[in-house]
Amino acid sequence: MKIYKVGDTSKAVCYTCKAVKPTTFKLRDIPFSDGEGVVKNVIAGVCDACGEVVATPPQSTPSIKKVIEEKRKPVEARVPAHMIDILNCASYELSGTVDFVPTILKFYIHKMSSNDKVVSPSKLQLFLGSELATGKKVKRISIKGGKILQDINTLKGLTKIESTTDIIKSVVLKINNDILTKKNKRVIKQLKDVAASTL
């Protein structure tokens, strides 16, 4: 991948000028076509004739995707209060902070939706029959991510659990089982590695 610097020049088709025009790479705010947001201060190719943005290099794609992801509505579920405590304890155990909770949830949901052998979805439904699955749903869990909805839908198909709330509850109880109760060393090591590289 060629990396462009501010001030580099090239040529591109300008749809405003209706011709191939010389361009200069500059920092620009790029609005989304639906008018519902803007990516601020990214490197883009700007037409030297009219000043319109005519190209975005591949290096700007991660910044654009980040803003798109932030726009996405989160997956949400209401759960009993003790499930938040489980997640906080697991997060603290793995990283020394509760800030790791969303990553643990996404890790588990993604691994299980991929039918991973280390974090298998095969017995997920059994957790819904446990005592810890009961209780008044007074707390909210919110998960954001580019693939989270797709992973949850895949997991529904693999487990025959139809409700998103039930999927999330069963995942929380699986986390409790693996991290706090049975101390699954392989999973704990993987998550500690993730925590060390992201926090």
MILUMDREN-370120 format. One record per atom (N, C-alpha, C): residue number from 0; atom name; x, y, z. Coordinates in Angstrom, 1 decimal. Layout:
<atoms>
ATOM   nr  atom       X       Y       Z
ATOM  NUM    CA       X       Y       Z
...
</atoms>
This chain:
<atoms>
ATOM   nr  atom       X       Y       Z
ATOM    0     N     0.8    -1.2     0.0
ATOM    0    CA     0.0     0.0     0.0
ATOM    0     C     0.9     1.2     0.0
ATOM    1     N     0.6     2.1    -0.9
ATOM    1    CA     1.4     3.4    -1.0
ATOM    1     C     0.8     4.3     0.1
ATOM    2     N     1.7     4.9     0.9
ATOM    2    CA     1.3     5.9     1.9
ATOM    2     C     1.5     7.3     1.3
ATOM    3     N     0.4     8.1     1.3
ATOM    3    CA     0.5     9.5     0.8
ATOM    3     C     0.7    10.4     2.0
ATOM    4     N     1.5    11.4     1.8
ATOM    4    CA     1.7    12.5     2.8
ATOM    4     C     1.0    13.7     2.4
ATOM    5     N     0.7    14.6     3.3
ATOM    5    CA     0.1    15.9     3.0
ATOM    5     C     1.1    16.6     2.1
ATOM    6     N     0.6    17.1     0.9
ATOM    6    CA     1.4    17.8     0.0
ATOM    6     C     1.8    17.0    -1.2
ATOM    7     N     1.6    15.6    -1.1
ATOM    7    CA     1.9    14.8    -2.3
ATOM    7     C     0.9    15.1    -3.4
ATOM    8     N     1.3    14.9    -4.6
ATOM    8    CA     0.4    15.2    -5.8
ATOM    8     C     0.1    13.9    -6.6
ATOM    9     N    -1.0    14.0    -7.3
ATOM    9    CA    -1.4    12.9    -8.2
ATOM    9     C    -2.3    13.4    -9.2
ATOM   10     N    -3.1    12.5    -9.9
ATOM   10    CA    -4.2    12.9   -10.8
ATOM   10     C    -5.4    12.0   -10.5
ATOM   11     N    -6.5    12.5   -10.7
ATOM   11    CA    -7.8    11.8   -10.5
ATOM   11     C    -8.9    12.4   -11.3
ATOM   12     N    -9.9    11.6   -11.5
ATOM   12    CA   -11.1    12.1   -12.2
ATOM   12     C   -11.9    13.0   -11.2
ATOM   13     N   -12.1    14.2   -11.6
ATOM   13    CA   -13.0    15.1   -10.8
ATOM   13     C   -14.3    15.2   -11.4
ATOM   14     N   -15.4    14.8   -10.7
ATOM   14    CA   -16.7    14.8   -11.2
ATOM   14     C   -17.3    16.2   -11.3
ATOM   15     N   -16.8    17.1   -10.5
ATOM   15    CA   -17.2    18.5   -10.6
ATOM   15     C   -16.7    19.1   -11.9
ATOM   16     N   -15.4    18.9   -12.2
ATOM   16    CA   -14.8    19.5   -13.4
ATOM   16     C   -15.0    18.6   -14.6
ATOM   17     N   -15.5    17.4   -14.4
ATOM   17    CA   -15.8    16.4   -15.5
ATOM   17     C   -14.5    16.2   -16.3
ATOM   18     N   -13.4    16.0   -15.6
ATOM   18    CA   -12.1    15.7   -16.3
ATOM   18     C   -11.1    15.2   -15.3
ATOM   19     N   -10.1    14.6   -15.9
ATOM   19    CA    -8.9    14.2   -15.1
ATOM   19     C    -8.1    15.4   -14.7
ATOM   20     N    -7.9    15.6   -13.4
ATOM   20    CA    -7.3    16.8   -13.0
ATOM   20     C    -6.1    16.5   -12.0
ATOM   21     N    -5.1    17.4   -11.9
ATOM   21    CA    -4.1    17.3   -10.9
ATOM   21     C    -4.7    17.4    -9.5
ATOM   22     N    -4.2    16.6    -8.6
ATOM   22    CA    -4.7    16.7    -7.2
ATOM   22     C    -3.6    16.8    -6.3
ATOM   23     N    -3.9    17.3    -5.1
ATOM   23    CA    -2.9    17.4    -4.0
ATOM   23     C    -3.5    16.8    -2.8
ATOM   24     N    -2.8    16.0    -2.0
ATOM   24    CA    -3.3    15.4    -0.8
ATOM   24     C    -3.2    16.4     0.3
ATOM   25     N    -4.4    16.6     1.0
ATOM   25    CA    -4.5    17.5     2.0
ATOM   25     C    -5.4    16.9     3.1
ATOM   26     N    -5.4    17.5     4.3
ATOM   26    CA    -6.3    17.1     5.4
ATOM   26     C    -7.6    17.7     5.2
ATOM   27     N    -8.7    16.9     5.1
ATOM   27    CA   -10.0    17.4     4.9
ATOM   27     C   -11.0    16.7     5.7
ATOM   28     N   -12.2    17.4     6.0
ATOM   28    CA   -13.3    16.8     6.6
ATOM   28     C   -14.2    16.2     5.5
ATOM   29     N   -14.5    14.9     5.6
ATOM   29    CA   -15.3    14.3     4.5
ATOM   29     C   -16.7    13.9     5.0
ATOM   30     N   -17.7    14.5     4.5
ATOM   30    CA   -19.1    14.2     4.9
ATOM   30     C   -19.5    12.9     4.3
ATOM   31     N   -20.4    12.1     5.0
ATOM   31    CA   -21.0    10.9     4.4
ATOM   31     C   -22.0    11.3     3.4
ATOM   32     N   -22.3    10.5     2.4
ATOM   32    CA   -23.2    10.8     1.4
ATOM   32     C   -24.6    10.9     1.9
ATOM   33     N   -25.0    10.3     3.0
ATOM   33    CA   -26.3    10.4     3.6
ATOM   33     C   -26.5    11.7     4.4
ATOM   34     N   -25.4    12.4     4.6
ATOM   34    CA   -25.5    13.7     5.3
ATOM   34     C   -25.5    13.4     6.8
ATOM   35     N   -25.4    12.2     7.3
ATOM   35    CA   -25.5    11.9     8.7
ATOM   35     C   -24.2    11.7     9.4
ATOM   36     N   -23.3    12.6     9.2
ATOM   36    CA   -22.0    12.4     9.9
ATOM   36     C   -20.8    12.9     9.0
ATOM   37     N   -19.7    13.0     9.6
ATOM   37    CA   -18.5    13.4     8.8
ATOM   37     C   -17.2    12.8     9.5
ATOM   38     N   -16.3    12.5     8.6
ATOM   38    CA   -15.0    12.0     9.0
ATOM   38     C   -14.1    13.2     9.0
ATOM   39     N   -13.5    13.5    10.2
ATOM   39    CA   -12.8    14.8    10.3
ATOM   39     C   -11.3    14.5    10.1
ATOM   40     N   -10.7    15.5     9.4
ATOM   40    CA    -9.2    15.6     9.4
ATOM   40     C    -8.5    14.3     8.9
ATOM   41     N    -8.9    13.8     7.7
ATOM   41    CA    -8.2    12.7     7.1
ATOM   41     C    -7.5    13.1     5.8
ATOM   42     N    -6.5    12.4     5.4
ATOM   42    CA    -5.8    12.7     4.2
ATOM   42     C    -6.7    12.3     3.0
ATOM   43     N    -6.9    13.3     2.1
ATOM   43    CA    -7.7    13.0     0.9
ATOM   43     C    -7.1    13.7    -0.3
ATOM   44     N    -7.4    13.2    -1.5
ATOM   44    CA    -6.9    13.9    -2.7
ATOM   44     C    -7.9    15.0    -3.1
ATOM   45     N    -7.4    16.2    -3.3
ATOM   45    CA    -8.2    17.4    -3.5
ATOM   45     C    -7.9    17.9    -4.9
ATOM   46     N    -8.9    18.1    -5.7
ATOM   46    CA    -8.8    18.7    -7.0
ATOM   46     C    -8.1    20.1    -7.0
ATOM   47     N    -7.0    20.2    -7.7
ATOM   47    CA    -6.3    21.5    -7.7
ATOM   47     C    -7.1    22.6    -8.4
ATOM   48     N    -8.1    22.2    -9.2
ATOM   48    CA    -8.9    23.2   -10.0
ATOM   48     C   -10.0    23.8    -9.2
ATOM   49     N   -10.8    22.8    -8.5
ATOM   49    CA   -12.0    23.3    -7.9
ATOM   49     C   -12.0    23.1    -6.4
ATOM   50     N   -11.1    22.4    -5.8
ATOM   50    CA   -11.0    22.2    -4.4
ATOM   50     C   -11.9    21.1    -3.8
ATOM   51     N   -12.5    20.3    -4.7
ATOM   51    CA   -13.4    19.2    -4.2
ATOM   51     C   -12.5    18.0    -3.9
ATOM   52     N   -13.0    17.2    -2.9
ATOM   52    CA   -12.3    16.0    -2.6
ATOM   52     C   -12.7    15.0    -3.7
ATOM   53     N   -11.6    14.4    -4.3
ATOM   53    CA   -11.9    13.5    -5.4
ATOM   53     C   -11.4    12.1    -5.2
ATOM   54     N   -10.6    11.9    -4.1
ATOM   54    CA   -10.1    10.5    -3.8
ATOM   54     C    -9.7    10.4    -2.3
ATOM   55     N    -9.9     9.2    -1.8
ATOM   55    CA    -9.4     8.9    -0.5
ATOM   55     C    -8.5     7.7    -0.6
ATOM   56     N    -7.3     7.9    -0.1
ATOM   56    CA    -6.3     6.8    -0.3
ATOM   56     C    -6.7     5.7     0.7
ATOM   57     N    -6.2     4.4     0.5
ATOM   57    CA    -6.5     3.3     1.4
ATOM   57     C    -6.1     3.5     2.8
ATOM   58     N    -5.0     4.3     3.0
ATOM   58    CA    -4.6     4.6     4.4
ATOM   58     C    -5.6     5.3     5.2
ATOM   59     N    -6.6     6.0     4.6
ATOM   59    CA    -7.6     6.7     5.3
ATOM   59     C    -8.8     5.8     5.7
ATOM   60     N    -8.8     4.6     5.1
ATOM   60    CA   -10.0     3.7     5.3
ATOM   60     C   -10.2     3.4     6.8
ATOM   61     N    -9.2     3.1     7.6
ATOM   61    CA    -9.5     2.8     9.0
ATOM   61     C   -10.1     3.9     9.7
ATOM   62     N    -9.7     5.1     9.5
ATOM   62    CA   -10.3     6.3    10.1
ATOM   62     C   -11.8     6.4     9.7
ATOM   63     N   -12.1     6.2     8.4
ATOM   63    CA   -13.5     6.3     8.0
ATOM   63     C   -14.3     5.2     8.6
ATOM   64     N   -13.8     3.9     8.6
ATOM   64    CA   -14.5     2.8     9.2
ATOM   64     C   -14.8     3.0    10.7
ATOM   65     N   -13.9     3.7    11.4
ATOM   65    CA   -14.0     3.9    12.8
ATOM   65     C   -15.3     4.8    13.0
ATOM   66     N   -15.4     5.9    12.2
ATOM   66    CA   -16.5     6.8    12.3
ATOM   66     C   -17.8     6.1    12.0
ATOM   67     N   -17.8     5.2    10.9
ATOM   67    CA   -19.0     4.4    10.5
ATOM   67     C   -19.4     3.5    11.7
ATOM   68     N   -18.4     2.9    12.3
ATOM   68    CA   -18.7     2.0    13.4
ATOM   68     C   -19.4     2.7    14.6
ATOM   69     N   -18.8     3.9    14.9
ATOM   69    CA   -19.4     4.7    16.0
ATOM   69     C   -20.8     5.1    15.7
ATOM   70     N   -21.2     5.3    14.4
ATOM   70    CA   -22.6     5.6    14.0
ATOM   70     C   -23.6     4.5    14.2
ATOM   71     N   -23.0     3.2    14.2
ATOM   71    CA   -23.9     2.1    14.2
ATOM   71     C   -24.6     2.0    15.6
ATOM   72     N   -25.9     1.6    15.6
ATOM   72    CA   -26.6     1.4    16.8
ATOM   72     C   -26.0     0.2    17.5
ATOM   73     N   -25.8     0.3    18.9
ATOM   73    CA   -25.3    -0.8    19.6
ATOM   73     C   -26.4    -1.9    19.8
ATOM   74     N   -25.9    -3.2    20.0
ATOM   74    CA   -26.8    -4.3    20.4
ATOM   74     C   -27.0    -4.1    21.9
ATOM   75     N   -28.2    -4.1    22.3
ATOM   75    CA   -28.5    -3.9    23.8
ATOM   75     C   -29.4    -5.0    24.3
ATOM   76     N   -29.2    -5.3    25.6
ATOM   76    CA   -30.1    -6.2    26.3
ATOM   76     C   -30.2    -5.8    27.8
ATOM   77     N   -31.4    -6.1    28.4
ATOM   77    CA   -31.5    -5.9    29.8
ATOM   77     C   -31.3    -7.2    30.5
ATOM   78     N   -30.5    -7.1    31.6
ATOM   78    CA   -30.1    -8.3    32.3
ATOM   78     C   -30.2    -8.1    33.8
ATOM   79     N   -30.2    -9.2    34.6
ATOM   79    CA   -30.2    -9.0    36.1
ATOM   79     C   -28.9    -8.3    36.5
ATOM   80     N   -28.9    -7.6    37.6
ATOM   80    CA   -27.8    -6.8    38.1
ATOM   80     C   -26.6    -7.7    38.3
ATOM   81     N   -26.8    -8.9    38.8
ATOM   81    CA   -25.6    -9.7    39.1
ATOM   81     C   -24.8   -10.1    37.9
ATOM   82     N   -25.4   -10.0    36.7
ATOM   82    CA   -24.6   -10.3    35.5
ATOM   82     C   -23.6    -9.2    35.2
ATOM   83     N   -23.9    -8.0    35.5
ATOM   83    CA   -23.0    -6.9    35.4
ATOM   83     C   -21.8    -7.1    36.3
ATOM   84     N   -22.1    -7.6    37.6
ATOM   84    CA   -21.1    -7.9    38.5
ATOM   84     C   -20.2    -9.0    38.0
ATOM   85     N   -20.7   -10.0    37.4
ATOM   85    CA   -19.9   -11.1    36.8
ATOM   85     C   -19.0   -10.5    35.8
ATOM   86     N   -19.5    -9.7    34.9
ATOM   86    CA   -18.6    -9.1    33.9
ATOM   86     C   -17.5    -8.2    34.4
ATOM   87     N   -17.9    -7.4    35.4
ATOM   87    CA   -16.9    -6.6    36.1
ATOM   87     C   -15.8    -7.4    36.8
ATOM   88     N   -16.2    -8.5    37.5
ATOM   88    CA   -15.2    -9.3    38.2
ATOM   88     C   -14.3   -10.0    37.2
ATOM   89     N   -14.9   -10.5    36.1
ATOM   89    CA   -14.1   -11.2    35.0
ATOM   89     C   -13.1   -10.2    34.4
ATOM   90     N   -13.6    -9.0    34.1
ATOM   90    CA   -12.7    -8.0    33.5
ATOM   90     C   -11.6    -7.6    34.5
ATOM   91     N   -11.9    -7.4    35.7
ATOM   91    CA   -10.9    -7.1    36.7
ATOM   91     C    -9.9    -8.2    36.9
ATOM   92     N   -10.3    -9.4    36.8
ATOM   92    CA    -9.5   -10.6    36.9
ATOM   92     C    -8.5   -10.7    35.8
ATOM   93     N    -8.9   -10.3    34.6
ATOM   93    CA    -8.1   -10.4    33.4
ATOM   93     C    -7.2    -9.2    33.1
ATOM   94     N    -7.7    -8.0    33.5
ATOM   94    CA    -7.0    -6.8    33.1
ATOM   94     C    -6.7    -5.8    34.3
ATOM   95     N    -7.3    -6.0    35.4
ATOM   95    CA    -7.1    -5.1    36.5
ATOM   95     C    -8.0    -3.9    36.4
ATOM   96     N    -8.9    -3.9    35.5
ATOM   96    CA    -9.9    -2.8    35.3
ATOM   96     C   -11.2    -3.3    34.7
ATOM   97     N   -12.3    -2.5    34.9
ATOM   97    CA   -13.6    -3.0    34.4
ATOM   97     C   -13.8    -2.5    33.0
ATOM   98     N   -12.8    -1.7    32.4
ATOM   98    CA   -12.9    -1.2    31.1
ATOM   98     C   -12.8    -2.2    30.0
ATOM   99     N   -12.4    -3.4    30.4
ATOM   99    CA   -12.2    -4.5    29.4
ATOM   99     C   -13.5    -5.3    29.1
ATOM  100     N   -14.6    -5.0    29.8
ATOM  100    CA   -15.9    -5.7    29.7
ATOM  100     C   -16.4    -5.8    28.2
ATOM  101     N   -16.5    -4.7    27.5
ATOM  101    CA   -17.0    -4.9    26.1
ATOM  101     C   -16.1    -5.8    25.2
ATOM  102     N   -14.8    -5.7    25.5
ATOM  102    CA   -13.9    -6.6    24.7
ATOM  102     C   -14.1    -8.1    25.0
ATOM  103     N   -14.3    -8.4    26.3
ATOM  103    CA   -14.6    -9.8    26.7
ATOM  103     C   -15.8   -10.3    26.0
ATOM  104     N   -16.9    -9.5    26.0
ATOM  104    CA   -18.2    -9.9    25.4
ATOM  104     C   -18.0   -10.1    23.9
ATOM  105     N   -17.3    -9.2    23.2
ATOM  105    CA   -17.1    -9.3    21.8
ATOM  105     C   -16.2   -10.5    21.5
ATOM  106     N   -15.2   -10.7    22.3
ATOM  106    CA   -14.3   -11.9    22.1
ATOM  106     C   -15.1   -13.2    22.2
ATOM  107     N   -15.9   -13.3    23.2
ATOM  107    CA   -16.7   -14.6    23.4
ATOM  107     C   -17.7   -14.7    22.2
ATOM  108     N   -18.5   -13.7    21.9
ATOM  108    CA   -19.5   -13.8    20.9
ATOM  108     C   -18.9   -14.1    19.6
ATOM  109     N   -17.7   -13.5    19.2
ATOM  109    CA   -17.1   -13.8    18.0
ATOM  109     C   -16.5   -15.2    17.9
ATOM  110     N   -15.8   -15.6    19.0
ATOM  110    CA   -15.3   -16.9    19.0
ATOM  110     C   -16.3   -18.0    18.9
ATOM  111     N   -17.4   -17.8    19.6
ATOM  111    CA   -18.5   -18.9    19.6
ATOM  111     C   -19.2   -18.8    18.2
ATOM  112     N   -19.4   -17.7    17.6
ATOM  112    CA   -20.1   -17.6    16.3
ATOM  112     C   -19.2   -18.3    15.3
ATOM  113     N   -17.9   -18.3    15.5
ATOM  113    CA   -16.9   -19.0    14.6
ATOM  113     C   -16.8   -20.5    14.9
ATOM  114     N   -17.6   -21.0    15.9
ATOM  114    CA   -17.6   -22.4    16.3
ATOM  114     C   -16.2   -22.8    16.8
ATOM  115     N   -15.6   -21.9    17.5
ATOM  115    CA   -14.2   -22.1    18.0
ATOM  115     C   -14.2   -23.2    19.0
ATOM  116     N   -13.1   -24.1    19.0
ATOM  116    CA   -13.1   -25.2    19.9
ATOM  116     C   -12.7   -24.8    21.3
ATOM  117     N   -12.0   -23.7    21.5
ATOM  117    CA   -11.6   -23.3    22.8
ATOM  117     C   -12.8   -22.6    23.5
ATOM  118     N   -13.6   -21.9    22.8
ATOM  118    CA   -14.8   -21.2    23.3
ATOM  118     C   -16.0   -21.7    22.5
ATOM  119     N   -16.4   -23.0    22.8
ATOM  119    CA   -17.4   -23.6    22.0
ATOM  119     C   -18.8   -23.1    22.4
ATOM  120     N   -19.7   -23.0    21.4
ATOM  120    CA   -21.1   -22.6    21.7
ATOM  120     C   -22.0   -23.8    22.0
ATOM  121     N   -21.4   -25.0    22.0
ATOM  121    CA   -22.2   -26.3    22.0
ATOM  121     C   -23.1   -26.4    23.2
ATOM  122     N   -22.7   -25.9    24.4
ATOM  122    CA   -23.5   -26.1    25.6
ATOM  122     C   -24.1   -24.8    26.1
ATOM  123     N   -24.1   -23.8    25.2
ATOM  123    CA   -24.5   -22.4    25.7
ATOM  123     C   -25.9   -22.4    26.2
ATOM  124     N   -26.8   -23.1    25.6
ATOM  124    CA   -28.2   -23.1    26.0
ATOM  124     C   -28.4   -23.6    27.4
ATOM  125     N   -27.5   -24.5    27.9
ATOM  125    CA   -27.7   -25.0    29.2
ATOM  125     C   -27.6   -24.0    30.3
ATOM  126     N   -26.8   -22.9    30.0
ATOM  126    CA   -26.6   -21.9    31.0
ATOM  126     C   -28.0   -21.2    31.3
ATOM  127     N   -28.9   -21.1    30.4
ATOM  127    CA   -30.2   -20.5    30.6
ATOM  127     C   -31.0   -21.2    31.6
ATOM  128     N   -30.7   -22.4    31.8
ATOM  128    CA   -31.5   -23.2    32.8
ATOM  128     C   -30.9   -23.1    34.2
ATOM  129     N   -29.9   -22.4    34.4
ATOM  129    CA   -29.2   -22.3    35.7
ATOM  129     C   -29.9   -21.2    36.6
ATOM  130     N   -29.6   -21.3    37.9
ATOM  130    CA   -30.2   -20.3    38.8
ATOM  130     C   -29.7   -18.9    38.5
ATOM  131     N   -28.4   -18.8    38.1
ATOM  131    CA   -27.9   -17.5    37.8
ATOM  131     C   -28.5   -16.8    36.6
ATOM  132     N   -29.3   -17.6    35.8
ATOM  132    CA   -29.9   -17.0    34.6
ATOM  132     C   -31.2   -16.2    35.0
ATOM  133     N   -31.7   -16.4    36.3
ATOM  133    CA   -32.9   -15.8    36.7
ATOM  133     C   -32.6   -14.5    37.4
ATOM  134     N   -33.7   -13.7    37.6
ATOM  134    CA   -33.5   -12.4    38.3
ATOM  134     C   -34.2   -11.3    37.5
ATOM  135     N   -34.6   -10.3    38.2
ATOM  135    CA   -35.2    -9.1    37.5
ATOM  135     C   -34.2    -8.4    36.6
ATOM  136     N   -34.6    -8.1    35.4
ATOM  136    CA   -33.8    -7.5    34.4
ATOM  136     C   -33.8    -5.9    34.7
ATOM  137     N   -32.8    -5.5    35.4
ATOM  137    CA   -32.7    -4.1    35.8
ATOM  137     C   -31.5    -3.3    35.3
ATOM  138     N   -30.6    -4.0    34.7
ATOM  138    CA   -29.4    -3.4    34.1
ATOM  138     C   -29.3    -3.6    32.6
ATOM  139     N   -28.6    -2.6    31.9
ATOM  139    CA   -28.5    -2.7    30.5
ATOM  139     C   -27.1    -3.0    30.1
ATOM  140     N   -27.0    -3.9    29.1
ATOM  140    CA   -25.7    -4.2    28.5
ATOM  140     C   -25.8    -3.7    27.1
ATOM  141     N   -24.8    -2.9    26.7
ATOM  141    CA   -24.7    -2.3    25.3
ATOM  141     C   -23.4    -2.7    24.7
ATOM  142     N   -23.4    -3.3    23.5
ATOM  142    CA   -22.2    -3.7    22.8
ATOM  142     C   -22.2    -3.1    21.4
ATOM  143     N   -21.1    -2.4    21.1
ATOM  143    CA   -20.9    -1.8    19.8
ATOM  143     C   -19.8    -2.6    19.0
ATOM  144     N   -19.9    -2.6    17.7
ATOM  144    CA   -18.9    -3.3    16.9
ATOM  144     C   -19.4    -3.5    15.5
ATOM  145     N   -18.5    -3.5    14.6
ATOM  145    CA   -18.8    -3.7    13.2
ATOM  145     C   -19.4    -5.0    12.9
ATOM  146     N   -19.1    -6.1    13.6
ATOM  146    CA   -19.6    -7.4    13.3
ATOM  146     C   -20.4    -8.0    14.4
ATOM  147     N   -20.7    -7.3    15.4
ATOM  147    CA   -21.4    -7.8    16.6
ATOM  147     C   -22.8    -8.4    16.2
ATOM  148     N   -23.6    -7.6    15.5
ATOM  148    CA   -24.9    -8.1    15.1
ATOM  148     C   -24.9    -9.3    14.3
ATOM  149     N   -24.0    -9.4    13.3
ATOM  149    CA   -23.8   -10.5    12.5
ATOM  149     C   -23.4   -11.7    13.3
ATOM  150     N   -22.4   -11.5    14.2
ATOM  150    CA   -22.0   -12.6    15.1
ATOM  150     C   -23.1   -13.2    16.0
ATOM  151     N   -23.9   -12.3    16.5
ATOM  151    CA   -25.0   -12.7    17.4
ATOM  151     C   -26.0   -13.5    16.5
ATOM  152     N   -26.3   -13.0    15.3
ATOM  152    CA   -27.3   -13.8    14.5
ATOM  152     C   -26.7   -15.2    14.1
ATOM  153     N   -25.4   -15.2    13.9
ATOM  153    CA   -24.8   -16.5    13.6
ATOM  153     C   -24.9   -17.5    14.8
ATOM  154     N   -24.7   -16.9    16.0
ATOM  154    CA   -24.7   -17.6    17.2
ATOM  154     C   -26.1   -18.1    17.5
ATOM  155     N   -27.1   -17.3    17.2
ATOM  155    CA   -28.5   -17.8    17.3
ATOM  155     C   -28.8   -19.0    16.5
ATOM  156     N   -28.3   -19.0    15.3
ATOM  156    CA   -28.4   -20.2    14.4
ATOM  156     C   -27.7   -21.4    14.9
ATOM  157     N   -26.5   -21.2    15.5
ATOM  157    CA   -25.8   -22.4    16.0
ATOM  157     C   -26.4   -23.0    17.3
ATOM  158     N   -27.0   -22.1    18.1
ATOM  158    CA   -27.5   -22.6    19.4
ATOM  158     C   -29.0   -22.8    19.5
ATOM  159     N   -29.7   -22.3    18.5
ATOM  159    CA   -31.2   -22.3    18.5
ATOM  159     C   -31.8   -21.4    19.6
ATOM  160     N   -31.0   -20.5    20.1
ATOM  160    CA   -31.5   -19.5    21.1
ATOM  160     C   -31.9   -18.3    20.2
ATOM  161     N   -33.2   -18.0    20.3
ATOM  161    CA   -33.8   -17.0    19.4
ATOM  161     C   -33.7   -15.5    19.9
ATOM  162     N   -33.6   -15.3    21.2
ATOM  162    CA   -33.6   -14.0    21.8
ATOM  162     C   -32.2   -13.5    21.9
ATOM  163     N   -32.0   -12.2    21.5
ATOM  163    CA   -30.7   -11.6    21.7
ATOM  163     C   -30.4   -11.5    23.2
ATOM  164     N   -31.4   -11.1    24.0
ATOM  164    CA   -31.1   -11.0    25.4
ATOM  164     C   -30.7   -12.4    26.0
ATOM  165     N   -31.3   -13.5    25.6
ATOM  165    CA   -30.9   -14.8    26.0
ATOM  165     C   -29.5   -15.2    25.6
ATOM  166     N   -29.2   -14.8    24.4
ATOM  166    CA   -27.8   -15.0    23.9
ATOM  166     C   -26.8   -14.3    24.8
ATOM  167     N   -27.0   -13.0    25.1
ATOM  167    CA   -26.1   -12.2    25.9
ATOM  167     C   -26.1   -12.8    27.3
ATOM  168     N   -27.2   -13.1    27.9
ATOM  168    CA   -27.2   -13.7    29.2
ATOM  168     C   -26.4   -15.0    29.3
ATOM  169     N   -26.6   -15.9    28.3
ATOM  169    CA   -25.9   -17.2    28.3
ATOM  169     C   -24.4   -16.9    28.1
ATOM  170     N   -24.0   -15.9    27.3
ATOM  170    CA   -22.6   -15.6    27.1
ATOM  170     C   -22.0   -15.1    28.4
ATOM  171     N   -22.7   -14.3    29.2
ATOM  171    CA   -22.2   -13.8    30.5
ATOM  171     C   -22.0   -15.0    31.4
ATOM  172     N   -22.9   -15.9    31.4
ATOM  172    CA   -22.8   -17.1    32.3
ATOM  172     C   -21.7   -18.0    31.8
ATOM  173     N   -21.4   -18.1    30.6
ATOM  173    CA   -20.3   -18.8    30.0
ATOM  173     C   -19.0   -18.2    30.5
ATOM  174     N   -18.9   -16.9    30.4
ATOM  174    CA   -17.8   -16.1    30.9
ATOM  174     C   -17.5   -16.4    32.4
ATOM  175     N   -18.6   -16.4    33.2
ATOM  175    CA   -18.5   -16.7    34.6
ATOM  175     C   -17.9   -18.1    34.8
ATOM  176     N   -18.4   -19.0    34.0
ATOM  176    CA   -18.0   -20.4    34.1
ATOM  176     C   -16.5   -20.6    33.8
ATOM  177     N   -16.1   -19.9    32.7
ATOM  177    CA   -14.7   -20.1    32.2
ATOM  177     C   -13.7   -19.3    33.0
ATOM  178     N   -14.0   -18.0    33.3
ATOM  178    CA   -13.0   -17.1    33.9
ATOM  178     C   -13.1   -17.2    35.5
ATOM  179     N   -14.2   -17.2    36.1
ATOM  179    CA   -14.3   -17.0    37.5
ATOM  179     C   -14.5   -18.4    38.2
ATOM  180     N   -15.1   -19.4    37.6
ATOM  180    CA   -15.4   -20.6    38.3
ATOM  180     C   -14.4   -21.7    37.9
ATOM  181     N   -14.3   -22.1    36.7
ATOM  181    CA   -13.5   -23.2    36.3
ATOM  181     C   -12.1   -22.8    35.9
ATOM  182     N   -11.8   -21.5    35.7
ATOM  182    CA   -10.5   -21.0    35.4
ATOM  182     C    -9.9   -21.6    34.2
ATOM  183     N   -10.5   -21.5    33.0
ATOM  183    CA   -10.0   -22.1    31.8
ATOM  183     C    -8.8   -21.4    31.4
ATOM  184     N    -7.6   -22.1    31.5
ATOM  184    CA    -6.3   -21.4    31.4
ATOM  184     C    -6.1   -21.0    29.9
ATOM  185     N    -6.5   -21.7    28.9
ATOM  185    CA    -6.3   -21.3    27.5
ATOM  185     C    -7.1   -20.0    27.2
ATOM  186     N    -8.3   -19.9    27.7
ATOM  186    CA    -9.1   -18.7    27.4
ATOM  186     C    -8.6   -17.5    28.2
ATOM  187     N    -8.2   -17.8    29.4
ATOM  187    CA    -7.7   -16.7    30.3
ATOM  187     C    -6.4   -16.2    29.6
ATOM  188     N    -5.5   -17.0    29.2
ATOM  188    CA    -4.3   -16.6    28.5
ATOM  188     C    -4.6   -15.7    27.3
ATOM  189     N    -5.5   -16.2    26.4
ATOM  189    CA    -5.8   -15.4    25.2
ATOM  189     C    -6.4   -14.1    25.6
ATOM  190     N    -7.3   -14.0    26.6
ATOM  190    CA    -7.9   -12.7    26.9
ATOM  190     C    -6.8   -11.8    27.6
ATOM  191     N    -5.9   -12.4    28.4
ATOM  191    CA    -4.9   -11.5    29.0
ATOM  191     C    -4.0   -10.9    28.0
ATOM  192     N    -3.7   -11.7    26.9
ATOM  192    CA    -2.9   -11.2    25.8
ATOM  192     C    -3.6   -10.1    25.1
ATOM  193     N    -4.9   -10.2    24.9
ATOM  193    CA    -5.7    -9.2    24.2
ATOM  193     C    -5.7    -7.9    25.1
ATOM  194     N    -5.9    -8.1    26.4
ATOM  194    CA    -5.9    -7.0    27.4
ATOM  194     C    -4.6    -6.2    27.4
ATOM  195     N    -3.5    -7.0    27.4
ATOM  195    CA    -2.1    -6.4    27.4
ATOM  195     C    -1.9    -5.6    26.1
ATOM  196     N    -2.5    -5.9    25.0
ATOM  196    CA    -2.2    -5.2    23.8
ATOM  196     C    -3.2    -4.1    23.5
ATOM  197     N    -4.3    -4.0    24.3
ATOM  197    CA    -5.3    -3.0    24.0
ATOM  197     C    -5.6    -2.0    25.1
ATOM  198     N    -5.2    -2.3    26.3
ATOM  198    CA    -5.5    -1.4    27.4
ATOM  198     C    -4.2    -0.6    27.8
</atoms>
